[in-house]
């Protein structure tokens, strides 16, 4: 039982092993965010070239764990974590203890590293370990989800009066003004290129365009989302939500799906719409109704940092985490000490003033 390491740029050669391992997990743990079709474009578009694909086999040569890691700083490695990946690229069967897996990988990595960090772990996919002499966890962000159980009306009536009343007024106003609203859901691979192009136009026309961070068909983000969504759609695991005021496209969601959940990866809206209208929230209300009524999924996942609007949409929040595995206990203690000193030095100095 040992880890085999190879260049992650050769992921295509091992994609079948990754897909087989992913398919072996129960539905709760087989997240779409760890599907081979999600991972391969991440490496292609955002990899630096120094990433390694790690594969752990048991005595029968069955693949039981895989990960994509890269050096993060001197003496340290971490899971490959581009901004477009909501969770760290660590995939394992859940009947295996993660700590010995991670520590054995630490020992197998080149350069004799002292630390291996698994970043952006979801406690629903991989339970948070207890801190120990060679293990330390850190909070990452709180993230939200909606459990799609019961009826939409029961769920909606449990939302705050302000949210329900505001959206009701918006719908009434649009109806008075003769503006028809509609939502279109696209799932075919052939639809994804146009969807990413339209999504890019929405983002580029807003503040992200001004900052140069918007998705565009010409940039690496656009190439990633197109390739990923086409690959996921080919296995029936992607959907794009479009929302219209009459013929005007005013909001979009880019989503991926697995056996139990649908994940909203990206949301954009037309910022030229009047400020007292919320096309994204109107789309979200209709999408939630459709998801509750459809009964296909158990959860709607957001994965971004919890914002104020999330707390109006749901009370379900969990904390994602990072976990550090150290080669020796002393390394962990030293790392903790150095971080504490760094935080202390970064605090602003306190001054005391006295009256004359």
C-alpha positions as CSV (number, residue, x, y, z in Angstrom):
1,X,0.0,0.0,0.0
2,X,1.7,3.1,-1.2
3,X,1.3,6.4,-3.1
4,X,2.3,6.6,-6.7
5,X,3.2,10.1,-8.0
6,X,3.2,11.4,-11.5
7,X,2.8,14.7,-13.4
8,X,-0.7,16.0,-13.1
9,X,-0.5,17.3,-16.6
10,X,-0.9,13.7,-17.6
11,X,-4.3,13.6,-15.8
12,X,-6.0,12.3,-19.0
13,X,-4.1,9.0,-18.7
14,X,-5.5,8.5,-15.2
15,X,-8.9,10.0,-15.6
16,X,-10.5,6.6,-15.7
17,X,-9.0,5.7,-12.3
18,X,-10.3,9.0,-10.9
19,X,-13.7,8.5,-12.4
20,X,-13.9,5.0,-11.1
21,X,-12.9,6.1,-7.6
22,X,-15.5,8.9,-7.7
23,X,-18.2,6.5,-8.9
24,X,-17.4,4.1,-6.0
25,X,-18.4,6.7,-3.4
26,X,-22.0,6.9,-2.0
27,X,-24.1,9.7,-3.4
28,X,-23.5,11.9,-0.4
29,X,-19.8,12.0,-0.9
30,X,-19.6,11.8,-4.7
31,X,-19.7,15.6,-5.2
32,X,-19.8,17.0,-8.7
33,X,-17.0,19.3,-7.6
34,X,-14.7,16.2,-7.6
35,X,-15.8,14.6,-10.9
36,X,-13.1,14.0,-13.5
37,X,-14.9,16.3,-15.9
38,X,-14.7,19.1,-13.4
39,X,-11.1,18.5,-12.4
40,X,-9.4,18.0,-15.8
41,X,-10.2,21.6,-17.2
42,X,-8.9,23.1,-13.9
43,X,-5.5,21.6,-14.5
44,X,-5.5,22.4,-18.2
45,X,-6.4,26.1,-17.7
46,X,-4.9,26.9,-14.3
47,X,-2.1,24.5,-13.7
48,X,1.4,25.8,-13.3
49,X,3.0,22.5,-14.5
50,X,4.5,21.5,-11.1
51,X,1.4,19.8,-9.9
52,X,1.5,16.1,-9.0
53,X,-1.2,13.5,-9.3
54,X,-1.0,11.2,-6.3
55,X,-2.7,7.8,-6.4
56,X,-3.0,5.4,-3.4
57,X,-3.7,1.7,-4.0
58,X,-4.5,-1.0,-1.5
59,X,-2.9,-4.5,-1.4
60,X,-5.3,-5.7,-4.2
61,X,-4.0,-2.7,-6.4
62,X,-7.5,-1.1,-6.1
63,X,-7.3,2.7,-6.2
64,X,-8.7,4.0,-2.9
65,X,-7.5,7.6,-2.8
66,X,-6.3,10.2,-5.3
67,X,-5.2,13.8,-5.0
68,X,-3.7,16.7,-6.9
69,X,-1.0,18.5,-5.0
70,X,1.7,21.1,-5.6
71,X,4.4,22.9,-3.7
72,X,3.0,25.9,-1.9
73,X,6.1,27.3,-0.3
74,X,9.5,26.1,0.9
75,X,9.0,22.9,2.8
76,X,5.3,22.7,2.2
77,X,2.8,21.2,-0.2
78,X,-0.9,21.6,-0.5
79,X,-3.8,20.5,-2.6
80,X,-4.2,22.2,-5.9
81,X,-6.6,25.1,-5.3
82,X,-7.4,27.5,-8.1
83,X,-10.1,30.0,-7.3
84,X,-12.6,28.2,-9.5
85,X,-12.5,25.0,-7.4
86,X,-14.8,25.3,-4.4
87,X,-13.2,22.3,-2.6
88,X,-9.7,20.9,-2.4
89,X,-8.9,18.2,-5.0
90,X,-8.6,15.3,-2.5
91,X,-10.7,12.2,-3.3
92,X,-10.8,9.1,-1.1
93,X,-13.1,6.3,0.0
94,X,-14.6,7.2,3.3
95,X,-13.9,4.0,5.2
96,X,-10.2,5.0,5.2
97,X,-8.7,7.2,7.9
98,X,-7.5,10.4,6.3
99,X,-4.6,11.2,8.7
100,X,-2.4,8.2,7.9
101,X,-3.2,8.7,4.2
102,X,-2.1,12.3,4.3
103,X,1.0,11.6,6.4
104,X,2.1,8.8,4.1
105,X,1.7,11.2,1.1
106,X,3.7,13.8,3.0
107,X,6.5,11.2,3.3
108,X,6.3,10.3,-0.4
109,X,6.5,13.8,-1.8
110,X,9.8,15.1,-3.2
111,X,12.0,17.6,-1.4
112,X,11.4,16.2,2.1
113,X,8.5,18.6,2.9
114,X,7.5,19.2,6.6
115,X,3.9,20.1,5.9
116,X,1.0,19.0,3.7
117,X,-2.1,21.1,3.7
118,X,-5.5,19.9,2.5
119,X,-7.4,23.1,1.6
120,X,-11.0,24.1,1.5
121,X,-12.4,20.8,2.9
122,X,-16.1,20.3,3.2
123,X,-17.1,18.6,6.5
124,X,-20.0,17.0,4.7
125,X,-17.7,15.3,2.2
126,X,-14.8,14.6,4.7
127,X,-15.4,14.9,8.4
128,X,-13.2,17.5,10.2
129,X,-10.4,15.7,12.1
130,X,-9.5,16.4,15.7
131,X,-6.4,18.5,16.3
132,X,-3.5,16.4,17.4
133,X,0.3,16.5,17.7
134,X,0.8,16.3,13.9
135,X,-2.7,17.6,12.8
136,X,-4.1,21.1,13.0
137,X,-7.3,22.4,11.4
138,X,-8.3,26.0,10.6
139,X,-11.7,27.5,9.8
140,X,-12.0,28.5,6.1
141,X,-15.4,30.0,5.5
142,X,-19.0,29.5,6.4
143,X,-21.1,28.3,3.4
144,X,-24.8,27.9,3.0
145,X,-27.2,25.4,1.5
146,X,-31.0,24.8,1.1
147,X,-32.4,21.3,1.9
148,X,-35.0,20.6,-0.7
149,X,-37.4,18.7,1.5
150,X,-41.1,19.1,1.8
151,X,-43.0,21.6,-0.3
152,X,-41.8,24.9,-1.7
153,X,-44.7,26.7,-0.2
154,X,-43.7,25.5,3.3
155,X,-40.1,26.5,2.7
156,X,-41.1,29.9,1.2
157,X,-43.6,30.7,4.1
158,X,-40.7,30.1,6.5
159,X,-38.7,32.9,4.8
160,X,-38.7,36.4,6.2
161,X,-41.6,38.7,5.5
162,X,-39.3,41.3,4.0
163,X,-37.9,38.9,1.4
164,X,-41.3,37.5,0.4
165,X,-43.0,40.9,0.4
166,X,-40.2,42.5,-1.7
167,X,-40.2,39.9,-4.4
168,X,-44.1,39.9,-4.5
169,X,-44.0,43.7,-5.1
170,X,-41.4,43.3,-7.8
171,X,-43.5,40.6,-9.6
172,X,-46.6,42.8,-9.3
173,X,-44.7,45.8,-10.7
174,X,-43.4,43.8,-13.7
175,X,-46.9,42.5,-14.3
176,X,-48.4,46.1,-14.2
177,X,-45.8,47.2,-16.7
178,X,-46.6,44.3,-19.0
179,X,-43.1,42.7,-18.6
180,X,-43.3,39.0,-19.0
181,X,-40.7,37.0,-17.0
182,X,-39.5,33.5,-17.8
183,X,-36.8,31.1,-16.8
184,X,-35.1,28.8,-19.2
185,X,-32.9,25.8,-18.1
186,X,-30.4,24.4,-20.5
187,X,-28.6,21.1,-20.0
188,X,-27.2,20.0,-23.4
189,X,-23.5,20.1,-24.1
190,X,-24.2,22.0,-27.3
191,X,-25.8,24.8,-25.3
192,X,-22.8,25.5,-23.1
193,X,-20.6,27.5,-25.4
194,X,-23.3,30.1,-26.0
195,X,-24.3,30.1,-22.3
196,X,-20.7,30.9,-21.3
197,X,-20.6,33.7,-23.9
198,X,-23.8,35.2,-22.7
199,X,-22.7,34.9,-19.1
200,X,-19.5,36.6,-20.0
201,X,-21.4,39.5,-21.5
202,X,-23.4,40.0,-18.4
203,X,-20.4,40.0,-16.1
204,X,-18.3,42.1,-18.4
205,X,-21.0,44.8,-18.5
206,X,-20.8,45.2,-14.8
207,X,-18.3,46.0,-12.0
208,X,-16.3,42.8,-12.7
209,X,-15.7,44.0,-16.2
210,X,-14.3,47.2,-14.9
211,X,-12.0,45.3,-12.6
212,X,-10.9,42.9,-15.3
213,X,-12.1,39.9,-13.4
214,X,-15.2,39.0,-15.4
215,X,-15.6,35.7,-17.3
216,X,-15.1,36.2,-21.1
217,X,-14.9,33.8,-24.0
218,X,-11.5,35.3,-24.7
219,X,-10.0,34.6,-21.3
220,X,-8.9,31.6,-19.3
221,X,-11.9,31.6,-17.1
222,X,-14.2,31.5,-20.1
223,X,-12.2,28.6,-21.6
224,X,-12.4,26.8,-18.3
225,X,-16.2,27.1,-17.8
226,X,-17.0,26.2,-21.3
227,X,-14.8,23.0,-21.2
228,X,-16.0,22.0,-17.8
229,X,-19.7,22.6,-18.5
230,X,-19.5,20.8,-21.8
231,X,-17.8,17.8,-20.1
232,X,-20.3,17.8,-17.2
233,X,-23.3,18.2,-19.4
234,X,-22.1,15.2,-21.5
235,X,-22.7,13.1,-18.4
236,X,-26.0,14.8,-17.5
237,X,-24.5,16.8,-14.7
238,X,-24.6,20.5,-15.7
239,X,-27.4,23.1,-16.0
240,X,-27.5,26.8,-16.9
241,X,-30.4,28.9,-15.7
242,X,-31.4,32.0,-17.7
243,X,-33.9,34.5,-16.5
244,X,-35.6,37.0,-18.9
245,X,-37.6,40.2,-18.6
246,X,-39.5,39.9,-21.9
247,X,-36.6,39.3,-24.4
248,X,-33.9,40.8,-22.2
249,X,-31.6,38.4,-20.5
250,X,-31.2,39.7,-17.0
251,X,-29.7,36.9,-14.8
252,X,-27.9,33.6,-15.1
253,X,-26.7,30.8,-12.9
254,X,-24.0,28.3,-14.0
255,X,-24.5,25.0,-12.1
256,X,-23.2,21.5,-11.8
257,X,-25.1,18.5,-10.4
258,X,-24.5,15.1,-8.8
259,X,-26.7,12.4,-7.4
260,X,-28.0,14.5,-4.4
261,X,-27.2,18.1,-5.0
262,X,-27.1,21.0,-7.4
263,X,-24.3,23.5,-7.0
264,X,-24.5,27.1,-8.1
265,X,-21.0,28.0,-9.2
266,X,-21.5,31.4,-10.8
267,X,-24.2,34.0,-10.8
268,X,-24.4,37.1,-12.9
269,X,-27.1,39.7,-13.6
270,X,-27.6,42.7,-15.9
271,X,-26.6,45.7,-13.8
272,X,-28.5,48.1,-16.1
273,X,-31.8,46.8,-14.6
274,X,-33.5,49.3,-12.3
275,X,-32.0,49.1,-8.8
276,X,-35.4,48.4,-7.2
277,X,-35.6,45.2,-9.2
278,X,-33.6,42.1,-8.2
279,X,-33.5,39.7,-11.2
280,X,-31.1,37.3,-9.4
281,X,-33.5,36.9,-6.5
282,X,-36.5,36.6,-8.8
283,X,-34.7,33.9,-10.7
284,X,-33.6,32.2,-7.5
285,X,-37.2,32.1,-6.2
286,X,-38.5,30.5,-9.4
287,X,-35.5,28.1,-9.6
288,X,-36.1,27.0,-6.0
289,X,-39.8,26.3,-6.7
290,X,-38.7,24.2,-9.7
291,X,-36.2,22.3,-7.6
292,X,-38.6,21.6,-4.8
293,X,-41.3,20.5,-7.2
294,X,-39.0,18.4,-9.3
295,X,-37.8,16.3,-6.4
296,X,-34.6,15.3,-8.1
297,X,-32.1,16.8,-5.6
298,X,-31.8,16.8,-1.9
299,X,-29.8,20.0,-1.6
300,X,-29.1,23.3,-3.3
301,X,-25.5,24.2,-2.5
302,X,-23.9,27.7,-2.8
303,X,-20.3,27.1,-1.6
304,X,-19.4,30.7,-1.6
305,X,-18.8,32.7,1.6
306,X,-22.1,33.3,3.4
307,X,-23.5,36.7,2.5
308,X,-26.4,38.6,3.9
309,X,-28.8,37.4,1.1
310,X,-27.9,33.8,1.9
311,X,-29.1,34.2,5.5
312,X,-32.5,35.3,4.2
313,X,-32.6,32.3,1.9
314,X,-31.6,29.6,4.5
315,X,-30.5,29.0,8.1
316,X,-28.3,26.1,7.0
317,X,-24.7,27.1,7.4
318,X,-21.6,24.9,7.9
319,X,-17.9,25.8,8.3
320,X,-15.4,24.6,5.7
321,X,-11.9,24.1,6.9
322,X,-8.2,23.6,6.0
323,X,-6.1,20.9,7.7
324,X,-2.4,20.8,8.1
325,X,-0.5,17.5,8.5
326,X,3.0,17.9,9.9
327,X,5.9,15.5,9.5
328,X,6.8,15.8,13.2
329,X,5.0,17.2,16.3
330,X,7.7,19.8,16.8
331,X,7.0,21.3,13.3
332,X,3.4,21.8,14.2
333,X,4.2,23.5,17.5
334,X,6.8,25.8,15.7
335,X,4.3,26.6,12.9
336,X,1.7,27.6,15.5
337,X,4.2,29.7,17.4
338,X,5.3,31.6,14.3
339,X,1.8,32.3,13.2
340,X,0.9,33.6,16.6
341,X,3.9,36.0,16.5
342,X,3.0,37.1,13.0
343,X,-0.5,37.9,14.1
344,X,0.7,39.8,17.2
345,X,3.1,41.9,15.1
346,X,0.4,42.7,12.6
347,X,-2.0,44.1,15.2
348,X,-2.1,47.9,15.3
349,X,-0.3,49.4,18.2
350,X,-2.5,50.7,21.0
351,X,-1.8,54.2,22.3
352,X,-3.1,55.9,25.4
353,X,-4.0,59.5,25.5
354,X,-4.3,61.6,28.6
355,X,-6.0,64.9,29.1
356,X,-3.8,67.9,30.0
